Amino acid sequence: MADDEKVKAALDKMFEAMDELEKLHYRPPEDEARDSSCTFCAKLRSEVKHMIAGPKVFICEECVERCAKLLAELGANDQAI
C-alpha cells in the first residue's frame, strides 16, 4: 500500500472515530460551542465540517488531518517533534 493510501486509510478511520467520539466527548455549553474556533488555526466552527472540543480547547478536522500527515511523515523517518 502506498504512503498516500495509508494516510487516506488512517484518516478515514480517524474520521469514523471522530464521529463516534463526538457522541462521547466533552460537550461545551451551547453558546461556547456555537462560537468556538480551532485553537490551532482559528477557523470558526461554521467554517469547518467537524470540531472536536475539550475543556476550553477546540481542534478542527483540517488541523487533525495536518497532524496525522505530520505524524505519518515523522514516524516514517523516526523523528521526534
Secondary structure, DSSP 4 states (H G I P E B T S, - for coil): --HHHHHHHHHHHHHHHHHHHHHHS----HHHHHT-B-TTT--BGGGSS-EEEETTEEEEHHHHHHHHHHHHHHHHHT---
